[in-house]
Amino acid sequence: MKKSFRAMFYTPYMMWLALFVIAPVGLIVYYSFFNISHQFTFDNYATFFRSGTYLTMTANSVLYAFLITLISLLISYPMALVISKLKHRDLWILLVILPTWINLLLKAYAFIGLLSHDGLVNNLFELVGLPAQHMLFTDTSFILVASYIQIPFMILPIYNSLTDISDSYIKASHDLGATNWQTLTKIIIPMTMPGIKSGVQIVFIPSLSLFMLSRLIGGNKIITLGTAVEEHFLTTMNWGMGSTIGVVLIISMVVVMLFTNTKRKRGRN
């Protein structure tokens, strides 16, 4: 009776998992073995790994994802550390989460208005006597905008890890003569490593396949695997090649998860 009662709760989850996770991934793998003429072939994979264009796009995707993750981490960790020490930290973390409630497309167009040649930033430059800068449709603007959008997702797991640390560890560190820097590097950062790894997963994996921001903010200068998938599915209608790139992205994401996976230890007794 108890097992059947549990199965009643597991069934909806298993159905959702089968329909919206396993089935789509299975279709992507299936279509990756067919060419544009719907003939079974391994040429898609051969083309991907032999083509300098696709290998360059892969390298660009990894590089952009790494830079976005690194910038997000360097900004998010100090912010999460400061917020965890504030009196009304729940309110502050809510303010961090608020931008995630805004549609990604709206945020992208907002940055287009800010960074365009006649945008707010260049208007401010003109007020202080500086020449207008070409900021839109560059690698820098793409990386900075993508980092801004990903920062809340990096802060949350780090913040949760920081709040799990008992104050007794910090006090004991200071009682033993450790400086603030030693406490940070020897106690706080190692104990929050599970949160850092979770944040890296949350940010790096989606950043591998960005295509909307690469189009709107980076223009045609930013070419990644995400834009290649979009091109093959919506323009060339070569679903086989698009699915092949999707399989490569899925495998890359699994590899990242395996390298950053860790068992979460509670720091509070």
N, C-alpha and C positions, 0 to 999 in steps of 0.2 A: 504493500500500500504506500509505504514511504517512497519507494523508488518510482512508482507511477506518479506520485505527487510531484517529485522533482522533475520527472520527464515532462510534465505539463508546462513547467517553466522553461525548460531547456529547448523545447520544440520550436517556439517562435524564434529564438536566437539562432538555432541551427538552420532554420528555413531562411532567415535573413542572410546568414553567412553563405549559404549555398547559392541563393539567387543573386546576391549583389556583390559577392567577393569571389567565390570559387568559379561560378559560371562565367563572369566577364573575363577573368584571367584565363580560363580555359579557352574561350573564344579567341582571345588575342594570340595565344599559343597556336591554336588551330589555323587561324588565318595567316600566321607568319610563314607557313609552309606552302602558300599558294602565291602564284605570280598574278600580274594584272589580268591575265587571260583565264584565271581560275584553274590553272594547272598545278598539280603538286610538284614542288621543287624545293631544293635546298639553296637555290641561287641567291635568295634574299640575304641569308646569313653570310654566304661567300662574298656578296657585294658589299655588305656592311664592313666586314673585317679586312677587305682588300682595298676599299676605297679610301683615299686620303681625305676626301671631303667629310665622310661620316666619322672617321677617326679624329679629325680636327674638331668637328662639332662635339664629339664626346669629351675631348680634352677641354674645350671651352666650357661645356656644361659643368664639368668637375671643378674647373678653376673658379667659375662664377659662384657655384654653390659653396666652395671653400671660403671665398672672400666674404660672401654674404653671412655665412655662419660665423666666421672669425670676428667680423665687425659687430654682429649682433651679440656675440658672447662678451666682447670687450666692453660694450656699452651696458649690457644687461646685468652682468655680475655686480659691478659697483652699485647700480640702481637697486637691485634686489637686496644687496647688503644694507644699503641705507634705509630702504623701506622696512626691512625686517626689524630695524631698531627704533622706528618711529612709534609714537604713542597711538595714533589712529591709523595703524598700518592697513587695516582692512579697507578703509576708505581710499587710501593711496593705491592699493593694488586694484581696487575697482576702477580708479581713474586710468590705470594702465590697461585694463581690459577693455574699456569703453571703445577705443578705436577699432577693435576687432568686430564690433557690431555694425560698422559701416561697410557697405558693399565695396569689394576690391576695385570694381570698375570706377566707382565714384572717387575713390582715393587716387586712382591713377589719373583721372581727368583733373582732379584738384592739383596734382603735382605738375601736370602739363601747363595749367594756368600759372603756377608759381615759377616754373623754370623756362618757359618760352621766352622768345626774344622781347616781347612786349609784356612779359609777366611781372609779377610783383617784385621778385628779387632784382631784376634788371632796373625796374623803376626806382628801387631803393638805392641801387648803385649810382644811378644818374643824380639822385638827390645829394649824394655825398661827393659827386664829381668823378666817379669812376666810370670807365667805358662799359658798355653793355657786353656781357659775356655769352658765348654760345654754350649753354649748359644742357639743353635738351638733345636727345638722340645721341648720347655718348655713353661709353662704358661706365664712366664715373656716376652719371645720373642714374643709370639702371641699377648699379650695385647699391647706391645710397638709398634709393626709393625701396628696393627690395628688402634691404636691411631694416629700414624703418617699419615696414609692414610685418617683418618677422620678429622684431624685438619683443612684443608682448608674449609670443609663444616661447621665447627663450627665457624670459623673466620668470614665468609662472613655475616651472619645475625647479629652478634654482631657488626661488623664494620659498617653496615648500620644503626643500632640503634645509635651508637656513633656519626655518622656524622649527624644524625637528631637532636641532642641536640644543642640548640642555645647557643652560647658563653655567652649570657647575664645571663643565669642561673649560670654558673661557676663564672662569675665576681661578681654577686650578692652574691653568697655564700662566696667568699673571702672578699667582702666588709663588710659582716656581722660578720666577724671574724672566719670563719670556717677554719680549717686546711686542707691540701691536703687530708689527710686520711678521714676526716669528709665529705669533698666534694665528695670523691669517694664513700663512703659507704652510704651517705644520699641522694645524688643527682644523681650521674652518674649511679651507679648500679641499683637503682630502676627505673630510666628512660630507662635503656637498658634491663629491664627484658623481654619485648616482644622478643627481639633479642636472649636473652639467652634461652628462652623457645623454640623458633624456632630452634636454634642450637641443643638443646637437642633432639627435635623431629627428626631432620635430621640425627643425629648420633646414637641415642639409637635404633631407630626402625630398621635400616638396621643391626645394630650390633647384634640384637637378632637372626638373621638367617644366620650369616656368615658360610660359609662352605669351600670356596676355601682356605682362609687363615688358617683356622683351620687344613686343610689337609696339606698344603705346609709348613707352619711355625710351627704349633703345632704338626704335625704328628698325630699318632693315640692316643696320650695322651689327645688331646682336643676333647671332645665329646659334641656337642651341638645339639639343635633341627634342625639346618640347616644341619648338617652332617647326622642326622637321616632321614630327608626327602630325601636327596640325596641317601642314602643307600636303602631306601624302593622303590624309583622310578627306580633306575638304577641297583640295584643288586638283591634284593629279589623280585622285581616286585610286591610288595604288595602295589598297588596304593591306596587302601582303607586306610591303616594305614598311609601312607605318606600324603594323603589328610587330614586325621584327625589331624595330627600334623600341617599341613598348616592352617587348620581352627583355631586351638589354637593360632598359631602365628598371624593370622589376627585379632582375638579378642584381643590379647595382644597389638597389635599395635594400635587398635582403642581406647583401654583404655588409653594408653600412650598419644595419641593425645587429648583425652577429658580432661585429667588432666593437660596437658601443653598448651591447647588452650587458646588464649587470643586475645582480640581486640587490634590491634596496634594503639597506639596514637602517633600523630606527635608532636615532641618536638619543632619544629621550626615554628614560626609564620610567 
